[in-house]
Amino acid sequence: MNKRSPLFEKILICFSILLLLVQEVNAQTLTKKQQDSAFLLHPGQERLRKIKKSIAKTFVDFVGNDVSLYGALDFSKQNINDNAITAPINYLYNTVNNNTYNSGFSGGFRIDGIFKEKHRYALIFGLNRIIAGSNYKNIHTLSPFIDDFTHFKADNMFTTLSIAAHYKKLLPVNDMNKYKFYTVIGPSFDYKISKISDANLINGAGNRAFINLDLGAEFDNKGYYILYGHYKLGNYISSSIVPVQLNRFEIGMSIKTKDLF
Amino acid sequence: MKTFFTILLAVISLTLVSCNKETATTQTSVMNNLLTNKNWYLDYSITEGLTSTTPSVFKSYVGQSTYFITYLKTGVTQDSDGITGTYTVELINGQSQIYMQLKTSNGNPFEVIYNIISVGESNMVLSKVISGPATKLYFTTK
């Protein structure tokens, strides 16, 4: 066996301690540039600090905020009333009508918290790729030459940015310390960011903004993740000569960012 | 916070204002897209009008499938009779029209204006604007 002398061991220990001390001192020593910077004013950082303080003061009742990332599958269908279109254009009904729910997807982040230690809420910010089935309510004919047709063709694929504010009610189901079930209700707002086709703009029919009523249920598995299902009933925020009712079912999952990163 | 709410208000206002983006050429652009680069076969020509002896309306149906006309994206039109020329789709006082400046095979120029009754991907109904009884032309792309 290789036996070291006690003196050698003592020297090694002392050297190690000295090395650690030197590293510690180095870590605490600021460079010249850092020392100068400490005395300088930083208006940007100061303003940011003030804004943070102001927001914290304003939203003092909003506590326990957890940020999560979410991904969801969307099933969408739009009901279209083209009765007021005057443009002499026809789209054969069978080629544009598709009275089914088509699937799209969405993703984003949400903040779950408690207001005044009593009311649970979720703020959701998302990007949605909507692929919707189209149900045209009016059928026109120019008998006997043109069979069933519509005067309007709505975009059935578009991208929106959305924001939602949901109120969450905890349901007294199962062991609430482990699994939590919620019902949720609240408004949401969608804004189309993709290009609107010319066909969708005929007679000023195009609109970019939707307001929705959201209803749903959520399952929180010990705070690890949330599984949810939301139904969204949406209408154009401003009046349009072609009212469109957008129905969506969203099934998704969210995971806390602190568990991810 | 005041600045934050001002910016938020500005963004919301901008959002609401920018809802509709229809321009004067939207409708003609859509109709042009439906019209161009296809052979439109004349299936029926229907003339309605009053007879000289009785006030009843008469209709003449002519089922045809040999005549066709093509509207090219370049603004040129040509038909199966050898008539060529240029065309534009216009919206005049709310009425959609095809305005054509043509030349016969002999080189004689003439103009034709059709009112668009309906145009789609595979069928089109035009009304010929001339004095006297109106003639409706029913086309399909086959």
Contacts between the chains, C-beta under 8 A, distances in Angstrom:
chain1	res1	chain2	res2	distance
A	51	B	4	7.6
A	54	B	1	5.3
A	55	B	1	7.5
A	58	B	1	6.2
A	86	B	94	7.4
A	87	B	27	5.2
A	87	B	30	7.4
A	87	B	31	7.9
A	87	B	96	7.4
A	88	B	31	7.8
A	88	B	96	5.3
A	88	B	116	5.0
A	88	B	117	5.9
A	88	B	118	4.9
A	88	B	119	6.4
A	89	B	27	8.0
A	89	B	30	6.3
A	89	B	31	6.6
A	89	B	34	6.9
A	89	B	118	7.1
A	89	B	119	6.1
A	89	B	120	6.7
A	90	B	118	4.9
A	90	B	119	7.0
A	90	B	120	3.8
A	90	B	123	7.0
A	91	B	120	6.1
A	91	B	121	7.0
A	92	B	120	6.6
A	92	B	121	6.9
A	92	B	122	7.0
A	95	B	121	7.3
A	142	B	117	7.8
A	142	B	118	6.1
A	142	B	125	6.5
A	145	B	43	7.5
A	145	B	44	6.9
A	145	B	123	6.9
A	145	B	125	6.8
A	145	B	138	4.9
A	146	B	118	6.6
A	146	B	120	7.3
A	146	B	123	5.2
A	146	B	125	7.2
A	149	B	120	6.6
A	191	B	15	6.1
A	196	B	21	6.6
A	198	B	26	5.2
A	198	B	29	5.2
A	198	B	30	5.0
A	198	B	33	7.6
A	199	B	30	5.4
A	201	B	20	7.4
A	201	B	21	6.2
A	201	B	22	4.4
A	201	B	26	5.0
A	202	B	22	7.4
A	202	B	26	6.4
A	202	B	27	5.9
A	202	B	30	6.2
A	203	B	22	7.4
A	203	B	27	7.5
A	204	B	20	5.1
A	204	B	22	4.8
A	205	B	22	7.9
A	206	B	19	7.6
A	206	B	20	5.8
A	206	B	21	6.4
A	206	B	22	6.5
A	207	B	19	5.1
A	207	B	20	6.9
A	208	B	15	7.3
A	208	B	18	6.7
A	208	B	19	5.2
A	209	B	15	5.9
A	209	B	16	6.9
A	209	B	19	6.1
A	237	B	16	7.2
A	237	B	19	7.7
A	238	B	16	6.5
A	238	B	19	5.4
